[in-house]
Amino acid sequence: MTTWNVPGAGYYPGQQGFPYPPQNPGYPPPQEGYPLPYSGGNAPPPPGFVPPPGVPPYGHVPPPTGTPFGVTPQPGMYGSSYAEDPLQDDIKGFEFNDKTIRNGFIRKVYAILMVQLLITLSLIATFLYHKPTQRWAMQHREIFWICFAATIILIICMACCTSVRRKAPMNFIFLFLFTLAEGVLLAMAASTYKSEEVLMAVGITAAVCLALTIFAFQTKYDFTSCHTVLFIALVVLIIFGIIAMIWPSKIMQLVYASLGALIFSFYLIYDTQMIIGGKHKYSTSPEEYIFAALNLYLDVINIFVDILAIIGASRD
């Protein structure tokens, strides 16, 4: 029997009637001395072999028959324009569903944010206008530090533990406890100011946040790609705050509060566009509605605190 050599090829054991793969029908089955196939194909036939009548030449693969994966080929399914593709309706339906999910996500986030702000404003108004509560807060300063520690622990839990902020009702419980602690913290701080100053800060914060939210929805500039710049600005603000604590002065307080209000205004635009998604480079997952509402709440609160600090420094 004639054999031939292929570098690196192995050999089949001598077997009669060994099934030959379908891509070369009619060719002789592998015998002892035939090299192993490459990548699932068969070795070429021996020299001088003439295929029987009606057998396709070596290497010819017949076209597929039947309906692969249970899908009957339709005109325009392979290689035609998108307008003729029968799957166009399914793709349009997917896009519609994705847009619907994003709109529902935005409504849920802003509904949660409104509840958070209402709780915070109610606590501030109680500590500001109810004199017994205000005197109690003045006499128990330890409540301030307890709430401060609680906010740090709760925000670390929600930021680092995915199951905490995604699994209901645990995520709502943690967010409510954080909002309650943050509201008491702000209410005790606001009780040291005059009521007209607090009202002025609330009004300015509401106007600024509304204007920035509308701007974030309408602008074509993508702020989600500026996360590195915003992070560096936040680190600089923290370092400047430490310096302002070591060498306190009225000018340092004004500059620090002004920089804080500016930076968190950009953060509000950034977080708003992360929630909107769509045309922006980055977006928040619809499952992260608690975390998205928490980000917006912190932006609004920080803007309010900085504006209140500016008003207080101007008064002093």
C-alpha positions in Angstrom: 0.0 0.0 0.0 1.3 3.4 -0.9 1.8 5.8 2.0 3.2 9.3 2.2 4.8 11.4 4.9 3.5 14.7 6.5 5.9 16.4 9.0 4.5 16.1 12.5 1.6 13.9 11.5 0.6 10.8 13.4 -0.9 7.6 11.9 -4.2 5.9 12.2 -4.2 2.3 13.4 -5.0 -0.3 10.8 -8.8 -0.5 10.8 -11.1 -1.6 8.1 -14.3 0.3 7.7 -13.2 3.2 9.7 -15.9 5.9 9.2 -14.8 8.6 6.9 -15.9 12.2 7.8 -18.7 13.6 5.6 -16.7 16.5 4.1 -14.9 14.1 1.7 -17.5 11.4 0.8 -16.5 8.6 -1.4 -12.8 8.6 -0.5 -11.1 5.6 1.0 -11.2 5.1 4.7 -8.1 5.7 6.7 -5.7 2.7 6.8 -2.5 2.1 8.7 0.0 4.6 7.5 -2.5 7.3 6.7 -1.6 10.5 8.6 -3.9 12.0 11.2 -6.2 14.8 10.0 -5.4 18.5 10.6 -8.0 20.5 12.6 -10.6 17.8 12.2 -10.2 17.4 8.4 -8.9 14.3 6.6 -5.4 13.7 5.1 -5.2 14.0 1.3 -5.7 10.9 -0.7 -2.7 8.8 -1.8 -1.0 9.9 -5.1 -2.7 8.5 -8.1 -6.1 8.0 -6.5 -9.0 8.8 -8.8 -12.3 9.5 -7.1 -15.3 7.4 -8.3 -17.8 8.9 -10.7 -20.1 11.4 -9.0 -17.9 11.9 -6.0 -16.8 15.6 -5.5 -13.1 16.4 -5.6 -11.1 16.4 -2.4 -11.7 19.4 -0.1 -15.2 20.1 -1.5 -17.7 20.8 1.3 -21.3 20.5 0.3 -23.6 23.4 1.3 -25.5 22.9 4.5 -29.0 21.4 4.4 -31.9 21.8 6.8 -32.6 24.7 9.2 -29.7 25.4 11.6 -30.8 26.1 15.1 -34.4 25.7 14.1 -34.4 29.0 12.1 -35.7 28.8 8.5 -33.5 31.1 6.3 -35.5 34.0 5.0 -34.7 36.5 2.3 -32.5 39.2 3.7 -31.3 37.2 6.7 -27.8 36.8 5.5 -25.9 39.7 3.9 -28.8 42.0 3.1 -29.6 45.4 4.4 -31.0 46.0 7.9 -34.3 47.2 6.5 -35.0 43.7 5.1 -33.9 41.8 8.1 -36.8 39.9 9.7 -35.2 40.4 13.2 -35.6 44.2 12.9 -38.8 44.1 14.9 -37.1 42.2 17.8 -34.2 44.7 17.8 -36.6 47.6 17.9 -38.5 46.0 20.7 -35.3 45.5 22.7 -34.3 49.2 22.3 -37.8 50.2 23.3 -37.6 48.0 26.4 -34.2 49.3 27.3 -35.4 52.9 27.0 -38.4 52.1 29.1 -36.3 50.5 31.8 -34.0 53.6 31.9 -37.0 56.0 32.2 -38.4 53.9 35.0 -35.0 53.9 36.7 -34.8 57.7 36.5 -38.3 58.1 38.0 -37.5 55.7 40.9 -34.2 57.5 41.7 -35.7 61.0 41.8 -38.7 59.7 43.8 -36.3 58.3 46.4 -34.3 61.5 46.4 -37.4 63.6 47.0 -38.3 61.4 50.1 -34.8 61.8 51.4 -34.9 65.6 51.0 -38.3 65.9 52.6 -37.1 63.9 55.7 -34.0 66.1 55.9 -35.9 69.3 55.6 -38.5 68.2 58.2 -35.7 67.4 60.7 -34.0 70.8 60.0 -37.3 72.6 60.5 -38.0 70.8 63.8 -34.6 71.6 65.2 -34.7 75.1 64.0 -38.2 76.2 65.0 -39.0 73.9 67.9 -37.2 75.5 70.9 -37.3 72.5 73.3 -35.8 70.3 70.6 -33.2 73.0 69.9 -32.3 73.2 73.6 -32.1 69.4 73.8 -29.7 69.4 70.9 -27.5 72.0 72.5 -27.3 70.0 75.8 -26.5 66.7 74.1 -23.7 67.3 71.7 -22.7 63.7 71.8 -25.7 63.0 69.5 -23.9 64.9 66.8 -20.9 62.6 66.9 -23.0 59.5 67.1 -24.8 60.5 64.0 -21.6 61.4 62.3 -20.1 57.9 63.0 -23.4 56.3 61.9 -23.3 58.1 58.5 -19.7 56.9 57.9 -20.4 53.3 58.8 -23.7 53.2 56.7 -22.2 54.8 53.6 -19.2 52.4 53.7 -21.6 49.5 54.0 -23.7 50.7 51.0 -20.7 51.6 48.9 -18.6 48.4 49.5 -21.3 45.7 49.8 -23.3 45.1 46.6 -25.9 42.9 48.4 -26.6 45.7 50.9 -27.5 48.3 48.3 -29.3 45.9 45.8 -31.2 43.5 48.0 -34.6 44.8 49.1 -35.8 45.6 51.7 -32.3 45.8 53.2 -31.2 48.6 50.8 -34.2 50.8 51.8 -33.6 50.2 55.5 -29.9 51.2 55.2 -30.8 54.2 53.1 -33.5 55.3 55.6 -31.1 55.0 58.5 -28.4 57.0 56.6 -30.9 59.7 55.7 -32.1 59.9 59.3 -28.6 60.2 60.7 -27.6 62.7 58.1 -30.8 64.7 58.7 -30.1 64.9 62.5 -26.5 65.9 61.8 -27.5 68.7 59.4 -30.4 69.8 61.7 -28.0 70.2 64.7 -25.5 72.1 62.6 -28.3 74.3 61.1 -29.7 75.1 64.6 -26.6 77.2 65.3 -27.6 79.6 62.4 -30.5 82.1 62.2 -33.7 80.8 60.6 -33.5 83.4 57.8 -30.0 82.3 56.9 -31.0 78.6 56.7 -34.0 79.5 54.6 -31.8 81.5 52.3 -29.4 78.6 52.0 -32.3 76.2 51.2 -33.6 78.5 48.5 -30.3 79.1 46.9 -29.5 75.3 47.0 -32.9 74.4 45.4 -32.4 77.0 42.6 -28.8 75.8 41.9 -29.6 72.1 41.9 -32.7 72.6 39.6 -30.6 74.7 37.2 -27.8 72.1 37.2 -30.1 69.2 36.7 -31.8 70.9 33.7 -28.3 71.7 32.3 -27.2 68.0 32.7 -30.3 66.8 30.8 -29.9 69.3 28.0 -26.1 69.7 27.4 -24.3 67.7 24.7 -21.1 67.7 26.6 -20.3 64.4 28.3 -19.3 65.0 31.9 -19.1 61.3 32.7 -15.7 61.1 31.1 -14.3 63.7 33.6 -14.4 61.4 36.7 -10.6 61.5 37.0 -10.5 65.3 37.1 -13.4 65.4 39.6 -11.6 62.9 41.9 -8.4 65.0 41.8 -10.4 68.1 42.6 -12.0 66.3 45.6 -8.6 65.2 46.9 -7.4 68.8 46.7 -10.5 70.0 48.5 -9.9 67.6 51.3 -6.3 68.6 51.7 -7.3 72.3 51.7 -9.9 71.6 54.3 -7.3 70.0 56.6 -5.1 73.1 56.2 -8.1 75.4 56.9 -8.7 73.5 60.2 -5.1 74.0 61.3 -5.0 77.7 60.4 -8.7 78.8 60.6 -9.7 82.2 59.3 -12.7 83.9 57.7 -11.0 84.1 54.3 -10.0 80.4 54.4 -13.5 79.4 55.3 -15.0 81.5 52.5 -12.5 80.0 49.9 -13.0 76.5 51.2 -16.8 76.7 51.1 -16.8 78.3 47.6 -14.5 75.6 46.2 -16.7 72.9 47.8 -19.9 74.3 46.3 -18.2 74.5 42.9 -16.8 71.0 43.0 -20.0 69.4 44.2 -22.0 71.3 41.6 -19.9 69.5 39.0 -20.4 66.2 40.8 -24.2 66.8 40.6 -24.0 67.2 36.8 -21.7 64.1 36.7 -24.1 61.9 38.8 -27.1 63.2 36.9 -25.6 62.2 33.5 -24.6 58.8 35.0 -28.3 58.2 35.8 -29.5 59.4 32.4 -27.2 57.1 30.5 -27.9 56.7 26.7 -25.6 59.1 24.8 -23.1 59.4 27.6 -19.9 57.3 27.9 -20.7 55.8 31.3 -24.0 55.1 33.0 -25.3 53.7 36.2 -26.9 50.2 36.1 -30.7 50.2 36.6 -30.1 47.9 39.6 -28.2 50.6 41.4 -31.2 52.9 42.1 -30.3 53.2 45.8 -26.7 54.1 45.1 -27.7 56.6 42.5 -30.2 58.3 44.8 -27.5 58.3 47.5 -25.0 60.0 45.2 -27.5 62.8 44.3 -28.5 63.2 47.9 -24.9 63.7 49.0 -24.3 66.2 46.2 -27.3 68.3 47.2 -26.4 68.1 50.9 -22.8 69.2 50.3 -23.9 72.1 48.2 -26.3 73.2 50.9 -23.7 72.9 53.6 -21.2 75.0 51.6 -23.7 77.7 50.8 -24.8 77.8 54.4 -21.1 78.2 55.4 -20.6 81.0 52.9 -23.7 82.8 54.3 -22.4 82.2 57.9 -18.9 83.5 57.1 -20.4 86.6 55.5 -22.5 87.2 58.6 -19.6 86.9 60.9 
